[in-house]
Every structure is written in C-alpha cells, then in structure tokens.
Amino acid sequence: MWFSSLTLVIAGKSIAISNWEELMNPIIQRELIGLLRTRRAFAAQVVLTAVLAVLVVLRWPESGRANISGEQAQAVLRLFGYGLLASLVLLAPIFPASAVVREKQQRTLELLLNSPLTPWSIFVGKLVASVGFVILLMCLSVPAAAACYAMGGVGVPQLMHVYAILLLVAIEYSVVALYVSTVSQSAEGALRYTYGAVLFLTIIPLIPQWFVQGQVSPVLAEMVGTFSCLSPAPAMMELLGHKSVGAQGVMGPSSEMFRYVVWALLVIAVFVPLTVMKLNYRLFDRSHAAGKITDDRSMGVKFYRRIMYLWFFDPQRRSKLIGPLTNPVMVKDFRSQKFGRPHWMMRFFGICLVVSLGLMLATTVFTIAWNVEILGGIIVILQMSVVVLLSPALAAGAISSERESGGWTLLKMTPLSAFTIVTGKLMSAARTLVLLLLATLPAYVVLVLIDETQVARLLDVLITVVLTSIMGVMISAAISSLFQRTTGATATCYTVLVGLCGGTLLFWLGRGSPFSRAAVEAVLRFNPLATALSLIRTPGFDDYQLVPFNWYLMGGLIALAAVVLWIQTWRLTRPQ
C-alpha cells in the first residue's frame, strides 16, 4: 500500500514538473543559460561589481561614522545611482542587439518560426532572457545599495524607486535593441544602430533644453522639458536630489520621474508590436531590383544622373580599376561597406552639414542671452558624440570582420604586407570620419566671427577633437585585431570609448560632494570631452587645467594602439 501511495505521489510530482516545463518558455532557458556561460557576461558581472564597490569605498567615512543630516549617504547614493545607470545604458543593449540577427545568420530563426512557438513567444523569450541578465546585474549591486542604507539618511522607498527606474530603463532599451536586431542584417550593424538609438534616447533629448532655458514662452519651455524627460537622466536626478546639475538647470519643477515613466511605456508600447509583427516568414523575403548600370543606359539618363549624383556619387556607376599606387584594401572596404560608398558618405555629410548650419543659426540668435562658451560647449558635445558613435562603427570590424567571414584567409594569400593591410583599413575608416567632422566646422567659423578672441581656444579645441578622432579609430582597430567576432569587438569598443568620455563624468557630477576638486581634476584629465569643454571655458569645466596632460595621454594611447594593431596584424599574417 505504502509503495503504491509513494508511486502515485512520485507520478503526481512528475506530471506537475512536466506541466511546469511546458509552461516555461524554452527560449528563456536556452538564451539565459547560454548567456550566463559566456565570458562577456562573466566579465560584465565582475567589472560592474568592482566598479560599484570602488565607488562606495571611495566615499565611505574614514571614521566609520556618518553625519546626522545624511548628506554623506546621499552623496554616496548619487554616485552609486549614476554609476549603475551608466553601466546599464552601456551593457543592457549589447546582448539583445544580436539576439535575433544571430538567429538569422545561423539559419535557426527559420526553425523557430516552423516550431510550435508563436512570434510572441519568441519575442518574450528573447526579452526575458536579456532583462533577466540585467536583473542579475542589479542584484549584484544590492550590497553597495545596502552600504548606502547603512550610513543613514537613505530610505528604502528611495532605493526601490531607483531600482524601479533602472529596471524600466533595461526593459525599454532591450525592447528597442530587439527591434533593431530584427530589422538588421548583420550583428555589427545591429550594434551600431542600437547604440545610435541609445544615444538618441539618452543624450539628444537633453540638448534642446540648453537652448530654450529662459528664452522662450512657458508653453514651449514646458514642451521642451517634457521632451527632455525622454532620457532617464532627469528622472534619476530627481530621485537622487541632484536637479541642479547640468547647464542652466536642465530640469524643471514638475515630476520628471512620472514623465519618464510615461515616455518609456510609450516607447515599449510602440516597439513591442513592431518587433512581433516583423517575426514572420516575410523577414526572409528581401528581394531587390537588380538595377541598371549607368554606363550602359542612354545619353539622356547618363546626363540626368550625372547632374543629380554629381557623377562621382552615382551608386549605379561602373567603378574604375584600382590604380597601381592605390591601396587595394582601402578600395575594397570602400566598395564593400555601406558607410564607405560615396553616396552614403555624402548623405551623412549632408546631415552633419545641416546640423552645423542649425548650430550657426542658434549661435547668431542666442548670442545675446548666451555667451560663446556655452554655445561652443554644445558644439563640442555634438562633435564628440559623432566621434564616439562612428569610430567603433567604422573601425571595430577592421580585422575581426575579415577573420569572421573568412576574408582574412584570402588576404593572407595575397602579396600584401601587414603594414599595407593596416594602412588600408585605417584610411578607409579615417576618410569617412574626417569628412563628417569637416561638415561641423562652419559653426566654429561663426563663433570666431562673433568673438575674435576665441581663435586660440577654438584651435586648441580642434586639436583635442582631432586627437580624439585618431584615438577612437586606433583603439577600435586595435581591439578589432584582438577579437575573432565583430560583435564582441564592437561592444568592447563602445564600452571603452563611452566609458572614457562619459563614465569619468560621474566624478564631475559628484564635485564638491562627495569628491574634492583635486580628485575630480585628476580623473577628468583622462577625459577628452572634459578637456575640450575646459578649453572652451564651458561653465562647470572652466576651473580645470587638463592640458597638456590629456594631449600626452591621447598621444600615448594612439602610439600603444598602433603598436598592438601592427604586431597583431603581423602575427595573423604569418603562416599557421
């Protein structure tokens, strides 16, 4: 009897377990477990835990006692909150950005669509796995949050609100990254577009507030303030009691946290159905017209296209043979990469030129109320954003994409030396970046015409921007030579550059409390963006002396990256 009862109990438990396994999404189990087994996930956990621990230890009271007012605890919480927000902005989009496009490249998405899983189940599995990893990172930060609470002055509701905003940020950016991954055709392209979307959702909404502060009607100011809450920064600043940080008081008196919640839910509500609708068989039907070569068409069509495309930028024009003195690797990259084609380069050039002309107009309109330093700071931020966003996009796949696609084997069979290969790769990346930076120069010309005394400062700023561009390309190319997959190289490049230009600004946010002026200046010496802002005397950075140390540092990093790139490329060209 007891044996029969035991058998029935075991059978009942087995049935319950099987029913539970049916309810569980198999994609969640595969994606999350597979993600936790990767080296990148382990490195992200270790680095995040170490960074948060260091931030808390740096400001922990030496005597072991905190003041009654709780100012020290709030200062540590601000540093903790900003650091965790910056880490999530950098890490959250990496894994979902390649989740779907990787399935398409490996031809496993077709199997998923032919399985009993619905498109909604596939999307939910990918999303929960990505957000689950972010939740794990947030759990690793709980000891640092507990340290802030132990100092006094920080309540549990405040910590819960901070974690709620961080979780909403992770979900929002993961949803956007999954949509980009669904419509992209390559993993590196998905990462580029994802970080571009993250830049738009994080930094761009804050820029209009700098122009309209106190200069427009209250209704328009309220609209611009609402748009600025598209970024999670205002909500986090409101929670941490740091609303005065930023140019001319970026935040307004209303509830930025509520506005951000509304914006985030709206973004999620838009991109979730778009992504689910894309997950069907039409995703593989991408037929395109073959087109006709311009050289083989009638004289009237040739004349028309020569005028419309200025002849040199016609995508249907037959390319000429590679000259004897031309680097073949550079020409190959120009003709095979989307960003290297002339008509795409001119499109980006036109976009940057329009933005520069808009800045020129803003400079002339707001000069009376705004000084040249503030307007110059806005121009510098936009230029540095272009450098940080495009440098990895252009150079992160220089070597890794060849190794991943098998093209490196063909390069090894040619008589090209390692120096020729490296030179061609760097020239192909530098050409596009230089062209885009030239399109932003007219705004500096207007600043010089307004105030001729700014010539020397603007020249120093241009030197800093040029060195930053060279450093970004060289570091991205050097990292590319160390990776076999472009996705890992691209994610690492973005993490390094954004951490260098944006992560070190966390210490500037904590100037005075909790960090002293000397500590902030020592950290900002490694930041090229802060160096350019200090050279142009932007308010908040005009008291720091960051040159020539930053120039020497960037020169050393450029030389080190060049040595690593050449040695690694030479090693890869040797017979195996």
C-alpha positions as CSV (number, residue, x, y, z in Angstrom):
1,M,0.0,0.0,0.0
2,W,2.7,2.5,1.0
3,F,4.6,1.6,-2.2
4,S,1.5,2.3,-4.3
5,S,1.0,5.6,-2.5
6,L,4.6,6.5,-3.0
7,T,4.3,5.7,-6.7
8,L,1.2,7.8,-7.1
9,V,2.9,10.7,-5.3
10,I,6.0,10.4,-7.5
11,A,3.8,10.2,-10.6
12,G,1.9,13.3,-9.5
13,K,5.1,15.2,-9.0
14,S,6.4,14.1,-12.3
15,I,3.1,15.3,-14.0
16,A,3.4,18.6,-12.2
17,I,7.0,19.0,-13.2
18,S,6.2,18.2,-16.9
19,N,3.3,20.7,-16.8
20,W,5.7,23.4,-15.4
21,E,8.2,22.7,-18.1
22,E,5.5,23.1,-20.7
23,L,4.6,26.4,-19.3
24,M,8.2,27.5,-19.3
25,N,9.4,29.2,-22.5
26,P,12.3,27.1,-23.9
27,I,13.9,30.2,-25.4
28,I,14.3,31.7,-22.0
29,Q,16.1,28.7,-20.7
30,R,18.4,28.5,-23.7
31,E,19.1,32.2,-24.0
32,L,19.6,33.0,-20.4
33,I,21.7,29.9,-19.5
34,G,23.7,30.3,-22.7
35,L,24.3,34.0,-21.9
36,L,25.4,33.3,-18.4
37,R,28.0,30.9,-19.7
38,T,29.7,33.4,-21.9
39,R,32.9,35.2,-21.0
40,R,31.4,38.6,-21.8
41,A,28.6,38.0,-19.2
42,F,31.1,37.0,-16.6
43,A,33.3,40.0,-17.3
44,A,30.3,42.3,-17.1
45,Q,29.4,40.9,-13.7
46,V,32.9,41.2,-12.3
47,V,33.5,44.7,-13.7
48,L,30.2,46.1,-12.5
49,T,30.6,44.7,-9.0
50,A,34.2,46.0,-8.8
51,V,33.2,49.5,-10.1
52,L,30.3,49.9,-7.7
53,A,32.4,48.6,-4.8
54,V,35.2,51.1,-5.6
55,L,32.7,54.0,-5.8
56,V,31.2,53.2,-2.4
57,V,34.6,52.6,-0.8
58,L,36.0,55.9,-2.1
59,R,33.4,57.9,-0.2
60,W,32.9,55.7,2.8
61,P,33.6,57.7,6.0
62,E,37.1,57.1,7.3
63,S,35.9,57.2,10.9
64,G,33.1,54.8,10.3
65,R,30.5,57.4,11.3
66,A,28.2,59.4,9.1
67,N,26.7,62.8,9.8
68,I,23.1,63.0,11.1
69,S,21.8,65.0,8.2
70,G,22.5,62.1,5.8
71,E,24.5,64.2,3.3
72,Q,27.3,61.7,3.1
73,A,24.8,58.8,2.5
74,Q,23.0,60.9,-0.2
75,A,26.4,61.7,-1.9
76,V,27.3,58.0,-2.0
77,L,23.8,57.1,-3.3
78,R,24.1,59.7,-6.1
79,L,27.4,58.2,-7.1
80,F,26.0,54.7,-6.9
81,G,22.8,55.6,-8.9
82,Y,24.7,57.4,-11.7
83,G,27.3,54.7,-11.9
84,L,24.7,51.9,-12.1
85,L,22.6,53.9,-14.7
86,A,25.7,54.5,-16.9
87,S,26.6,50.8,-16.6
88,L,23.1,49.7,-17.6
89,V,23.0,52.1,-20.6
90,L,26.2,50.6,-21.8
91,L,25.6,46.9,-21.0
92,A,21.8,46.4,-21.4
93,P,21.6,46.8,-25.2
94,I,24.6,44.6,-26.1
95,F,23.0,41.1,-25.8
96,P,19.5,41.8,-27.2
97,A,21.1,43.7,-30.1
98,S,22.5,40.5,-31.5
99,A,19.7,38.1,-30.3
100,V,17.6,37.9,-33.4
101,V,20.1,38.8,-36.1
102,R,22.3,36.0,-34.8
103,E,19.4,33.6,-35.3
104,K,19.0,34.8,-38.9
105,Q,22.7,34.5,-39.7
106,Q,22.8,30.9,-38.3
107,R,19.6,30.0,-40.1
108,T,18.0,28.9,-36.8
109,L,15.3,31.6,-36.9
110,E,13.6,29.6,-39.7
111,L,13.4,26.6,-37.4
112,L,11.9,28.7,-34.6
113,L,9.3,30.1,-36.9
114,N,8.4,26.5,-38.0
115,S,8.2,25.3,-34.4
116,P,5.0,25.4,-32.3
117,L,6.3,28.7,-30.8
118,T,4.4,31.8,-31.8
119,P,6.2,35.1,-32.7
120,W,5.0,36.4,-29.4
121,S,6.7,33.5,-27.5
122,I,9.9,34.1,-29.4
123,F,9.9,37.8,-28.6
124,V,9.0,37.2,-24.9
125,G,11.8,34.6,-24.6
126,K,14.4,36.9,-26.0
127,L,13.2,39.8,-23.9
128,V,13.0,38.0,-20.6
129,A,16.4,36.4,-21.2
130,S,18.0,39.8,-21.8
131,V,16.2,41.6,-19.0
132,G,16.9,38.6,-16.7
133,F,20.7,39.1,-17.1
134,V,20.2,42.8,-16.3
135,I,18.2,41.9,-13.2
136,L,21.1,39.7,-12.2
137,L,23.5,42.6,-12.5
138,M,21.2,44.7,-10.4
139,C,21.1,42.0,-7.7
140,L,24.9,42.2,-7.7
141,S,24.6,45.9,-6.8
142,V,22.4,45.3,-3.8
143,P,25.4,45.1,-1.3
144,A,26.5,48.6,-2.5
145,A,23.0,49.9,-2.0
146,A,22.8,48.3,1.4
147,A,26.0,50.2,2.3
148,C,24.3,53.5,1.4
149,Y,21.3,52.5,3.5
150,A,23.6,51.5,6.5
151,M,25.1,55.1,6.5
152,G,21.6,56.5,7.3
153,G,19.8,59.3,5.5
154,V,18.7,56.9,2.7
155,G,15.3,55.3,2.9
156,V,14.1,52.0,1.5
157,P,11.4,53.7,-0.7
158,Q,14.1,55.9,-2.4
159,L,16.2,52.8,-3.2
160,M,13.2,51.0,-4.5
161,H,12.3,53.9,-6.8
162,V,15.9,54.0,-8.1
163,Y,15.8,50.3,-8.9
164,A,12.4,50.6,-10.5
165,I,13.7,53.3,-12.9
166,L,16.8,51.2,-13.6
167,L,14.6,48.2,-14.4
168,L,12.4,50.3,-16.7
169,V,15.5,51.6,-18.5
170,A,16.7,48.0,-19.0
171,I,13.3,46.9,-20.4
172,E,13.0,49.9,-22.7
173,Y,16.5,49.6,-24.2
174,S,16.1,45.9,-24.5
175,V,12.9,46.3,-26.5
176,V,14.5,48.8,-28.8
177,A,17.6,46.6,-29.3
178,L,15.4,43.6,-30.2
179,Y,13.6,45.6,-32.8
180,V,16.9,46.8,-34.3
181,S,18.2,43.3,-34.2
182,T,15.1,42.1,-36.0
183,V,15.4,44.5,-39.0
184,S,19.2,44.4,-39.2
185,Q,21.2,42.0,-41.5
186,S,24.4,41.8,-39.5
187,A,25.3,41.7,-35.9
188,E,27.8,44.6,-36.1
189,G,25.2,46.7,-37.9
190,A,22.7,46.0,-35.2
191,L,25.1,47.1,-32.5
192,R,25.9,50.3,-34.4
193,Y,22.2,51.2,-34.8
194,T,21.3,50.2,-31.3
195,Y,23.9,52.4,-29.7
196,G,22.8,55.2,-32.0
197,A,19.2,54.7,-30.7
198,V,20.6,54.7,-27.1
199,L,22.4,58.0,-27.8
200,F,19.1,59.5,-29.1
201,L,17.2,58.2,-26.1
202,T,19.8,59.3,-23.5
203,I,21.7,62.4,-24.7
204,I,19.8,64.1,-27.5
205,P,16.6,64.9,-25.6
206,L,18.7,67.0,-23.1
207,I,20.2,69.3,-25.7
208,P,17.2,71.4,-26.7
209,Q,16.7,72.3,-23.0
210,W,20.1,74.1,-23.1
211,F,18.9,76.5,-25.8
212,V,15.4,77.4,-24.6
213,Q,16.1,77.9,-20.9
214,G,14.6,81.2,-20.1
215,Q,14.4,82.3,-23.8
216,V,11.0,81.0,-25.0
217,S,7.4,81.1,-23.9
218,P,6.4,79.0,-20.9
219,V,4.3,76.7,-23.1
220,L,7.2,75.9,-25.4
221,A,9.5,75.6,-22.4
222,E,7.1,73.0,-20.9
223,M,7.1,71.1,-24.2
224,V,10.9,71.0,-24.4
225,G,11.1,70.0,-20.8
226,T,8.7,67.1,-21.4
227,F,10.8,66.0,-24.4
228,S,13.9,66.1,-22.2
229,C,12.3,63.5,-19.9
230,L,12.6,61.0,-22.8
231,S,16.0,60.5,-21.3
232,P,16.3,58.6,-17.9
233,A,18.8,61.2,-16.6
234,P,16.2,63.7,-15.4
235,A,14.2,61.1,-13.5
236,M,17.4,59.7,-11.9
237,M,18.5,63.2,-10.9
238,E,15.1,63.9,-9.4
239,L,15.2,60.7,-7.3
240,L,18.8,61.5,-6.1
241,G,18.0,65.1,-5.2
242,H,20.5,66.4,-7.8
243,K,18.3,68.5,-10.0
244,S,20.7,71.5,-10.2
245,V,23.3,69.5,-12.2
246,G,23.6,70.5,-15.8
247,A,23.7,73.5,-18.0
248,Q,21.5,76.3,-16.7
249,G,19.3,74.0,-14.7
250,V,18.3,71.3,-17.1
251,M,15.3,70.2,-15.1
252,G,12.0,71.9,-14.4
253,P,9.8,71.9,-11.3
254,S,7.5,69.1,-12.3
255,S,7.8,65.4,-11.8
256,E,10.4,64.2,-14.2
257,M,10.1,60.6,-12.9
258,F,6.4,60.4,-13.9
259,R,7.2,61.9,-17.3
260,Y,9.9,59.4,-18.0
261,V,7.7,56.5,-17.0
262,V,5.1,57.7,-19.5
263,W,7.7,58.1,-22.2
264,A,9.3,54.7,-21.5
265,L,5.9,52.9,-21.6
266,L,5.1,54.7,-24.8
267,V,8.4,53.6,-26.4
268,I,7.8,50.0,-25.2
269,A,4.2,50.0,-26.5
270,V,5.4,51.2,-29.9
271,F,8.3,48.8,-30.4
272,V,6.9,45.6,-29.0
273,P,4.1,45.2,-31.6
274,L,6.5,46.3,-34.4
275,T,9.0,43.6,-33.4
276,V,6.4,40.9,-33.1
277,M,4.9,41.8,-36.5
278,K,8.4,41.5,-38.0
279,L,8.9,38.0,-36.7
280,N,7.4,36.1,-39.6
281,Y,8.4,34.5,-42.9
282,R,8.4,37.8,-44.8
283,L,11.6,38.6,-42.8
284,F,13.5,36.4,-45.3
285,D,11.8,37.9,-48.4
286,R,14.1,40.8,-49.2
287,S,14.0,40.9,-53.0
288,H,15.6,44.0,-54.6
289,A,15.6,45.2,-58.1
290,A,18.9,44.4,-59.8
291,G,19.1,47.9,-61.3
292,K,21.0,49.0,-64.4
293,I,24.5,50.3,-64.8
294,T,24.5,54.0,-65.7
295,D,27.3,53.5,-68.2
296,D,25.0,51.1,-70.3
297,R,22.0,53.5,-70.4
298,S,21.0,56.2,-72.9
299,M,22.7,59.5,-73.1
300,G,19.7,61.3,-71.6
301,V,19.8,59.1,-68.5
302,K,23.5,59.5,-68.2
303,F,23.3,63.3,-68.4
304,Y,20.4,63.3,-65.8
305,R,22.3,61.1,-63.3
306,R,25.5,63.0,-63.7
307,I,23.7,66.1,-62.6
308,M,21.7,64.5,-59.8
309,Y,24.6,62.5,-58.4
310,L,27.4,64.9,-59.5
311,W,28.7,61.8,-61.4
312,F,31.1,60.8,-58.6
313,F,28.4,59.7,-56.2
314,D,26.2,57.7,-58.6
315,P,25.7,54.2,-56.9
316,Q,25.0,52.6,-60.3
317,R,28.2,53.9,-62.0
318,R,30.7,51.3,-63.0
319,S,33.8,51.5,-60.8
320,K,37.1,52.0,-62.4
321,L,40.1,49.7,-62.0
322,I,42.3,50.0,-58.9
323,G,45.3,52.2,-59.7
324,P,48.8,50.9,-59.3
325,L,49.6,53.4,-56.4
326,T,46.2,52.9,-54.6
327,N,45.9,50.8,-51.5
328,P,43.7,47.9,-52.6
329,V,42.5,47.2,-49.1
330,M,41.1,50.7,-48.8
331,V,39.3,50.5,-52.1
332,K,37.9,47.1,-51.2
333,D,36.5,48.5,-47.9
334,F,35.0,51.5,-49.7
335,R,33.2,49.3,-52.2
336,S,32.0,46.6,-49.9
337,Q,31.0,48.6,-46.8
338,K,27.8,50.6,-46.6
339,F,29.4,53.6,-44.9
340,G,32.2,53.6,-47.4
341,R,30.2,54.1,-50.5
342,P,30.3,57.7,-51.9
343,H,26.5,58.3,-51.9
344,W,26.1,57.2,-48.3
345,M,29.1,59.3,-47.3
346,M,27.5,62.3,-48.9
347,R,24.2,61.6,-47.1
348,F,26.0,61.6,-43.7
349,F,28.0,64.7,-44.8
350,G,24.7,66.4,-45.6
351,I,23.1,65.5,-42.3
352,C,26.2,66.8,-40.4
353,L,26.2,70.0,-42.5
354,V,22.5,70.6,-41.8
355,V,23.1,70.2,-38.1
356,S,26.1,72.6,-38.3
357,L,24.0,75.2,-40.1
358,G,21.4,74.8,-37.4
359,L,24.0,75.5,-34.8
360,M,25.2,78.5,-36.7
361,L,21.6,79.8,-36.7
362,A,21.3,79.1,-33.0
363,T,24.6,80.8,-32.4
364,T,23.5,84.0,-34.1
365,V,20.1,84.0,-32.4
366,F,21.1,83.2,-28.8
367,T,24.4,85.1,-28.7
368,I,22.9,88.0,-26.7
369,A,21.5,85.8,-24.0
370,W,24.1,83.1,-24.2
371,N,27.8,83.6,-24.3
372,V,30.2,81.9,-26.7
373,E,31.4,79.4,-24.1
374,I,28.0,77.8,-23.6
375,L,27.3,77.6,-27.4
376,G,30.8,76.3,-28.0
377,G,30.3,73.6,-25.4
378,I,27.1,72.4,-27.1
379,I,29.0,72.2,-30.4
380,V,31.9,70.2,-28.7
381,I,29.4,67.8,-27.2
382,L,27.8,67.1,-30.6
383,Q,31.2,66.7,-32.3
384,M,32.4,64.3,-29.6
385,S,29.1,62.3,-29.9
386,V,29.8,61.9,-33.6
387,V,33.3,60.6,-32.9
388,V,32.3,58.2,-30.1
389,L,29.4,56.9,-32.1
390,L,31.1,56.4,-35.5
391,S,34.7,55.4,-34.6
392,P,33.7,51.9,-33.4
393,A,31.2,51.7,-36.3
394,L,33.9,52.3,-38.8
395,A,37.0,50.6,-37.3
396,A,35.7,47.9,-34.9
397,G,35.3,45.4,-37.7
398,A,38.5,46.2,-39.5
399,I,40.2,42.9,-38.7
400,S,37.6,40.9,-36.8
401,S,35.1,41.1,-39.7
402,E,37.7,39.6,-42.1
403,R,38.5,36.8,-39.6
404,E,34.9,36.1,-39.0
405,S,33.8,36.0,-42.7
406,G,36.9,34.1,-43.9
407,G,38.2,37.0,-45.9
408,W,41.4,37.0,-43.8
409,T,42.5,33.8,-45.4
410,L,42.3,35.4,-48.9
411,L,44.3,38.4,-47.6
412,K,47.0,36.1,-46.4
413,M,47.2,34.6,-49.9
414,T,48.0,38.0,-51.5
415,P,51.4,39.6,-51.5
416,L,50.1,42.4,-49.3
417,S,52.2,43.1,-46.2
418,A,50.8,43.7,-42.7
419,F,51.6,47.4,-43.0
420,T,49.7,47.7,-46.2
421,I,46.6,45.9,-44.7
422,V,46.7,48.1,-41.6
423,T,47.2,51.3,-43.6
424,G,44.2,50.5,-45.9
425,K,41.9,49.7,-43.0
426,L,42.8,52.9,-41.2
427,M,42.5,55.0,-44.3
428,S,39.0,53.6,-45.1
429,A,37.8,54.4,-41.5
430,A,39.5,57.8,-41.3
431,R,38.2,59.1,-44.6
432,T,34.6,58.9,-43.6
433,L,35.2,60.3,-40.1
434,V,37.2,63.2,-41.4
435,L,34.5,64.1,-43.9
436,L,31.8,64.1,-41.2
437,L,33.9,66.3,-38.9
438,L,34.6,68.8,-41.7
439,A,30.8,69.2,-42.1
440,T,30.6,70.5,-38.4
441,L,33.3,73.2,-38.8
442,P,31.1,76.1,-40.1
443,A,29.7,76.5,-36.5
444,Y,33.2,77.3,-35.3
445,V,33.6,79.9,-38.1
446,V,30.5,81.7,-36.8
447,L,31.9,81.7,-33.2
448,V,35.1,83.2,-34.5
449,L,33.2,85.9,-36.4
450,I,31.3,86.7,-33.2
451,D,34.3,86.8,-30.9
452,E,37.7,87.0,-32.5
453,T,39.4,86.5,-29.1
454,Q,38.3,82.8,-29.2
455,V,40.6,81.9,-32.1
456,A,43.3,80.4,-29.9
457,R,40.8,78.5,-27.7
458,L,39.0,77.1,-30.7
459,L,42.2,75.9,-32.3
460,D,43.1,74.1,-29.1
461,V,39.6,72.5,-29.1
462,L,40.0,71.4,-32.7
463,I,43.4,69.8,-31.8
464,T,41.6,67.9,-29.0
465,V,38.8,66.8,-31.3
466,V,41.3,65.6,-33.9
467,L,43.4,63.7,-31.3
468,T,40.2,62.1,-30.0
469,S,39.1,61.0,-33.5
470,I,42.5,59.5,-34.2
471,M,42.5,57.8,-30.7
472,G,39.0,56.4,-31.3
473,V,39.9,54.9,-34.7
474,M,43.2,53.5,-33.5
475,I,41.7,52.0,-30.3
476,S,38.8,50.5,-32.2
477,A,41.2,49.0,-34.8
478,A,43.5,47.6,-32.1
479,I,40.6,46.0,-30.3
480,S,39.3,44.6,-33.6
481,S,42.6,42.8,-34.1
482,L,42.2,41.0,-30.8
483,F,38.8,39.6,-31.5
484,Q,37.5,36.9,-33.8
485,R,33.9,38.1,-33.8
486,T,32.8,41.6,-34.8
487,T,30.0,41.8,-32.2
488,G,32.5,41.4,-29.3
489,A,34.9,43.9,-30.8
490,T,32.2,46.4,-31.4
491,A,30.7,46.1,-27.9
492,T,34.1,46.4,-26.3
493,C,35.0,49.5,-28.4
494,Y,31.8,51.2,-27.4
495,T,32.3,50.3,-23.8
496,V,35.8,51.7,-23.7
497,L,35.1,54.9,-25.6
498,V,31.8,55.7,-23.9
499,G,33.3,54.8,-20.5
500,L,36.3,57.1,-21.2
501,C,34.3,60.1,-22.4
502,G,31.1,59.6,-20.3
503,G,31.9,57.3,-17.4
504,T,34.5,59.6,-15.9
505,L,32.0,62.5,-15.9
506,L,30.4,60.7,-12.9
507,F,33.2,62.2,-10.8
508,W,32.3,65.7,-12.2
509,L,28.7,65.2,-11.1
510,G,30.0,64.5,-7.6
511,R,32.3,67.5,-7.4
512,G,32.3,69.1,-4.0
513,S,30.2,66.3,-2.6
514,P,31.5,63.6,-2.4
515,F,34.7,64.3,-4.4
516,S,37.1,67.2,-3.9
517,R,38.2,69.5,-6.7
518,A,41.7,67.9,-6.9
519,A,40.2,64.4,-7.3
520,V,37.7,65.5,-10.0
521,E,40.5,67.2,-11.9
522,A,42.8,64.2,-11.7
523,V,40.0,62.0,-13.2
524,L,38.9,64.5,-15.8
525,R,42.5,64.6,-17.2
526,F,41.7,61.2,-18.8
527,N,38.5,62.5,-20.5
528,P,38.9,64.2,-23.9
529,L,35.4,65.6,-23.8
530,A,36.0,67.3,-20.5
531,T,39.3,68.6,-21.9
532,A,37.6,70.2,-24.9
533,L,34.9,71.7,-22.6
534,S,37.6,73.1,-20.3
535,L,39.5,74.7,-23.2
536,I,36.4,76.5,-24.5
537,R,35.6,77.6,-20.9
538,T,32.2,75.9,-20.6
539,P,30.6,76.7,-17.3
540,G,31.4,73.9,-14.8
541,F,34.6,73.0,-16.6
542,D,36.4,76.4,-16.8
543,D,38.3,75.9,-13.5
544,Y,40.1,72.7,-14.5
545,Q,43.6,72.6,-16.1
546,L,43.5,69.4,-18.2
547,V,46.1,70.2,-20.9
548,P,48.7,69.3,-21.9
549,F,48.4,66.1,-19.8
550,N,45.3,64.9,-21.8
551,W,47.1,65.5,-25.1
552,Y,50.1,63.5,-24.0
553,L,47.8,60.7,-22.7
554,M,45.9,60.5,-26.0
555,G,49.2,60.5,-27.9
556,G,50.5,57.7,-25.8
557,L,47.3,55.7,-26.3
558,I,47.5,56.3,-30.1
559,A,51.0,55.0,-30.2
560,L,50.2,52.0,-28.0
561,A,47.2,51.1,-30.1
562,A,49.3,51.4,-33.3
563,V,51.9,49.0,-31.9
564,V,49.3,46.5,-30.8
565,L,47.5,46.7,-34.1
566,W,50.6,46.3,-36.2
567,I,52.0,43.4,-34.1
568,Q,48.7,41.5,-34.0
569,T,48.2,42.0,-37.8
570,W,51.7,40.8,-38.5
571,R,51.1,37.8,-36.3
572,L,47.9,37.0,-38.1
573,T,49.5,37.2,-41.5
574,R,52.2,34.6,-40.6
575,P,51.7,31.0,-41.8
576,Q,49.8,28.9,-39.3
